[in-house]
Amino acid sequence: MWAVSGSILNTGSSRILKYLFNHQRPLSALSLKADPGMPSSHAQSIGYLAVYASLALISWQGFSALTVVGVLAILICGAYLAWLRVSEGLHTYDQVLVGALLGSVAAIIWFSLWEAAVLKAFTSFLWVRITLYVGSVIVCLGFLAFVVRTWRFGEV
């Protein structure tokens, strides 16, 4: 739930940054998407997920040849998926790069926060577990409501 909540907060920050930067998409994408292109929210989400999964794999399995191969595979797949946004003409290289970097930094911060502070409190105190579960459920339900609203009524 912690990783998913971080992913949702990362997605929310991407939407806010898009409208703060207000950077136009490539001309080839303007007929398909009207929203700003910087940062690429897909690249930001992919960057978050790839880096968080890599850190979790290392934390879970430690360093070995197998984890290095796993981390490389995750990061290469993430880079390929992000690059597709450029190759399909939906974003510029800079928009994808900024999105991927922001998502990666968010993953490092969120994972480090868990490892450095939250995990010990989570395992030590019932009230922390309850607070995190309830908070995670609220974040997930809020995201679900946003997705349904966007799907049902169009772009928000």
Disulfide bonds with the S-S distance in Angstrom:
none
